């Protein structure tokens, strides 16, 4: 019980501290200046620690709507300049939704479009390559393209470390570039929510509560078989 109370207190302190500190410096400025070099940089701020791991936050904006099922306010990630949703630039209130920890790794890209529409890209990994201990259930790739930003990951300095197929801004471009079955460098992330809300992403609205989050950003599989038939739906509307 003492550990649980300490963890909740830590999350509350982190939330109050970081929401206030966000007003003091521009988005992605030091100390949280690590860049993946692609679309995730519109809603992440992380720092590269001395031990080579990442530490930071995922951001959300509230839509003003309420989820009927959970009663929680609905939020989503800011979508960037093309939608006039840039933190610290456009007139939107970006707040921390999750604390994230990251460990370097690589994974094989599979796809991102499925029964939930265009969701987080799905990556294939060996179980032994998923960092332990912890709950690292999300993977995101890095790119060294200078448009709009180039990753600050030190692996990008090694020529040929990022395959051309992986050097794309978003998941749909990964598919278009033929990245399926190509192994891309990136980061495994452990995600812990720092507030309560309903997350709108990929055609689903998922209730989020403070603590470990193994649902909203889950995009890893450890075994799969290519099939031509549609996967059975898990909720109403399926046959």
C-alpha positions in Angstrom: 0.0 0.0 0.0 2.9 2.4 0.8 4.4 1.8 -2.7 1.0 2.5 -4.3 0.6 5.8 -2.3 4.1 6.8 -3.2 3.5 6.1 -6.9 0.3 8.1 -7.0 1.9 11.0 -5.2 4.9 10.9 -7.7 2.5 11.0 -10.7 0.5 13.9 -9.1 3.7 15.8 -8.4 5.1 15.2 -11.9 1.8 16.4 -13.5 1.7 19.6 -11.5 5.4 20.3 -12.0 5.5 19.6 -15.7 2.3 21.4 -16.6 3.7 24.5 -15.0 7.2 24.0 -16.4 5.8 23.7 -19.9 5.0 27.4 -19.9 8.6 28.3 -19.3 10.2 27.0 -22.5 9.3 26.2 -26.1 8.2 22.8 -27.2 11.1 20.3 -27.8 13.6 22.8 -26.3 16.3 21.6 -23.8 16.2 19.7 -21.6 13.5 17.8 -23.4 15.0 18.1 -26.9 15.3 14.6 -28.2 13.7 14.2 -31.6 12.5 11.0 -33.4 12.5 13.0 -36.7 8.9 12.2 -37.7 5.3 12.9 -36.8 5.6 11.8 -33.2 7.6 14.9 -32.5 4.3 16.9 -32.6 3.2 15.3 -29.3 6.3 14.0 -27.5 9.0 15.7 -25.4 11.8 13.5 -24.2 15.4 13.8 -23.0 18.3 11.4 -23.7 19.7 10.4 -20.3 23.3 9.6 -19.5 22.5 5.9 -19.4 21.2 6.0 -23.0 17.5 5.8 -22.1 14.7 8.2 -22.9 12.6 10.0 -20.3 9.7 12.4 -21.1 6.0 12.8 -21.9 3.3 12.2 -24.5 0.9 15.2 -24.9 -2.8 15.5 -25.5 -5.4 18.1 -26.2 -9.0 17.9 -24.9 -11.8 18.0 -27.5 -14.5 19.4 -25.2 -16.5 16.2 -25.5 -17.2 13.6 -22.9 -17.1 9.8 -23.3 -20.6 8.5 -22.6 -19.4 5.1 -21.5 -16.8 6.2 -18.9 -17.8 9.8 -18.2 -14.3 10.9 -18.8 -13.3 14.0 -20.9 -12.2 13.0 -24.4 -8.6 13.9 -25.5 -6.3 13.1 -28.4 -2.8 13.9 -29.6 -2.2 17.2 -31.3 -1.9 16.6 -35.1 0.7 19.1 -36.0 1.1 22.1 -38.3 -1.1 20.7 -41.1 -4.1 20.9 -38.7 -2.9 24.1 -36.9 -2.2 22.0 -33.8 1.4 22.7 -32.8 2.1 22.9 -29.1 3.4 26.4 -28.1 2.6 27.8 -31.5 -1.2 27.5 -32.2 -3.8 28.4 -29.7 -4.2 25.0 -28.2 -3.6 23.7 -24.6 -1.2 20.8 -24.8 -0.9 18.9 -21.5 1.0 15.8 -20.5 -1.1 12.7 -20.7 1.6 10.1 -20.1 5.0 9.8 -18.7 7.2 7.7 -21.0 10.5 5.8 -20.6 12.4 4.5 -23.7 15.0 1.9 -24.5 16.8 1.6 -27.8 15.8 -1.3 -30.0 14.6 -2.4 -33.5 11.5 -4.0 -34.8 10.1 -5.3 -38.2 7.3 -3.1 -39.6 4.1 -5.0 -40.6 1.2 -2.6 -41.3 -0.9 0.1 -39.8 -4.3 -0.1 -41.5 -6.8 -2.6 -40.1 -10.3 -3.0 -38.7 -9.8 0.1 -36.6 -8.7 2.2 -39.5 -5.3 3.8 -39.6 -4.0 3.0 -36.1 -0.5 2.9 -34.5 1.8 1.0 -36.9 2.2 -2.7 -35.9 5.7 -4.1 -35.3 7.0 -7.6 -35.1 9.6 -8.4 -32.4 11.1 -11.4 -30.7 9.9 -11.7 -27.1 13.5 -11.8 -25.9 14.1 -8.4 -27.4 11.3 -6.6 -25.4 13.0 -4.8 -22.6 12.6 -6.3 -19.1 11.7 -5.6 -16.4 8.9 -3.2 -17.1 5.9 -2.9 -19.4 7.4 -1.8 -22.8 4.5 -2.2 -25.1 5.0 0.5 -27.7 7.6 0.9 -30.4 8.3 3.9 -32.6 10.9 4.3 -35.3 13.4 7.1 -36.0 14.2 8.9 -39.3 17.2 11.0 -40.4 15.3 13.0 -43.1 15.8 16.7 -42.4 12.2 17.5 -43.3 10.7 18.7 -41.0 13.2 17.6 -38.4 16.1 15.1 -38.2 16.3 12.7 -35.3 18.9 13.4 -32.6 19.3 9.7 -32.0 23.1 8.9 -32.1 22.5 5.9 -34.3 21.6 8.2 -37.2 25.3 9.2 -37.3 26.2 5.7 -38.5 25.8 5.6 -42.3 23.2 3.0 -43.4 21.8 2.5 -39.9 18.3 3.6 -41.0 17.0 1.7 -44.1 15.5 4.0 -46.8 12.1 2.3 -46.4 12.1 3.2 -42.7 13.0 6.9 -43.3 9.3 8.0 -43.5 7.3 10.6 -41.7 4.2 8.5 -40.8 2.9 5.0 -40.9 1.1 5.3 -44.2 4.3 6.4 -45.9 6.0 3.3 -44.4 3.5 1.2 -46.2 3.8 3.2 -49.4 7.6 2.9 -49.3 7.5 -0.9 -49.0 8.7 -1.0 -45.5 6.7 -4.2 -44.7 9.1 -6.9 -43.4 11.9 -4.3 -43.1 13.6 -3.9 -39.7 13.7 -0.3 -38.5 15.7 1.2 -35.5 13.7 3.0 -32.9 12.6 2.9 -29.2 10.6 0.6 -27.0 8.5 2.7 -24.7 6.9 2.1 -21.3 3.9 4.4 -20.8 2.3 5.6 -17.6 -0.7 7.8 -17.5 -0.5 10.9 -15.3 -4.2 11.9 -15.5 -7.7 10.5 -16.2 -9.2 11.0 -19.6 -10.7 9.0 -22.6 -8.2 8.7 -25.4 -9.5 9.0 -29.0 -7.2 7.2 -31.4 -7.5 4.7 -34.3 -11.3 4.7 -34.3 -11.6 3.8 -30.6 -12.1 5.7 -27.4 -10.2 4.1 -24.5 -10.6 5.1 -20.9 -7.2 6.1 -19.3 -6.5 6.1 -15.6 -3.4 7.2 -13.7 -0.8 4.4 -13.7 0.6 1.8 -16.1 -1.1 1.9 -19.5 -1.0 -1.3 -21.5 -3.8 -0.5 -23.9 -3.7 2.9 -25.6 -0.4 2.6 -27.5 0.0 -1.2 -27.7 1.5 -2.0 -31.1 3.8 -5.1 -30.7 3.2 -8.6 -31.9 5.6 -11.6 -31.4 4.1 -14.0 -34.0 1.7 -13.6 -36.9 0.5 -15.3 -40.1 -0.5 -13.5 -43.2 -4.2 -14.3 -44.0 -6.6 -13.0 -46.5 -9.8 -13.1 -44.4 -10.9 -10.3 -42.2 -10.1 -10.6 -38.5 -13.2 -11.1 -36.4 -14.4 -7.9 -34.7 -14.3 -7.9 -30.9 -17.3 -5.6 -30.3 -20.7 -4.7 -31.7 -21.2 -4.4 -35.4 -19.5 -7.6 -36.4 -21.3 -10.6 -37.7 
